[in-house]
Amino acid sequence: MNKKKLSTTQNEELLKVLKTRFEKNMSRHKGLDWEKIQAKLEKNPEKIWSLHQMEETDGEPDVVSYDKKTDEYFFFDCSPESPKRRSLCYDYPAWEARKANKPENNVIDKASEMGIELLTEEQYRQLQELGKFDLKTSSWIKTPAAIRELGGAVFCDRRYNTVFTYHNGADSYYAARGFRGCLKV
């Protein structure tokens, strides 16, 4: 079996889960049609594989927007708390620089393996307009190059009914910090 393709059964089961979540959370994607989204997914099995990776790590991916210019649907991790991809430093250079207590992996490589991208700060704030996320956890987001070059990385969470953006050393990692992904289809 192709590494980035699901079996027919897995594919059907995932599409059912995604359709149910889509129908249950219509406020996230007003005016969008599941049949069009599913047809686009079925033409891109590698995207279904990536959605499966998001689902397997409890990301609860759902459609949050559509870009008419690029004809792309955007799926974000919509789990209440940061998905079960935690205790990861920001990127490979940060991971490599750790001399002791290295985490298992880093978020940039993990996202790449999954075929997704980290949310940008703008996307994270867009997600927070759809509900209340990361009330107990936090999520690494795509860090601007100028910050990363100085050794830092950026993460966000929601506390006191406010979305906060923070910084940390890129080599840090915490059990309550993961990352949220974006998949464009």
MONOR-V884730 format. One line per field, one symbol per residue. phi: phi as a letter, one per 20 degrees, with the letter a starting at -180 (. if undefined). psi: psi as a letter, one per 30 degrees, with the letter a starting at -180 (. if undefined). burial: b if it has 16 or more other ideal C-beta (glycine too) atoms within 10 Angstrom, else e. A space follows every 10 residues. Layout:
phi: ???
psi: ???
burial: ???
//
This chain:
phi: .ggdbefgfg gfffffffff fgffcfffbg nedggfffgf ffecgfffgf ffffffdmfl fbfdacdffe lcedddfdfg dggfcclcff bfgfffffec lfffacffff ffgemcdffe ffffffgffe rdclfcdccg cfeggffffe nebdbcbccl lceddccbff efbbfddcbd dccec
psi: kkehklleee eeeeeeeeee eeefhfffhk fkkeeeeeee effiffeeee eeeeefghfh klkflkjeef hkkkklkgke lklhiahkle leeeeefkfl hklealeeee eeefgllkkl eeeeeeefff ajlhffalkk lkkkeeeefg fllklllkkh gkkkklllkf flklfgkblk lkkk.
burial: eeeeebeeee beebbeebee bbeebeebbe eeebeebeee beeeeebbbb bbbbbebebb bbbbbbeeee eebbbbbbbe bbbebbebbb beebbeeeee eebebbbbeb beebbbbbbe bebbebbbeb eebbeebbbb bbbeeeebee ebbbbbbbee eebeeeebeb bbbeeebbbb bbbeb
//
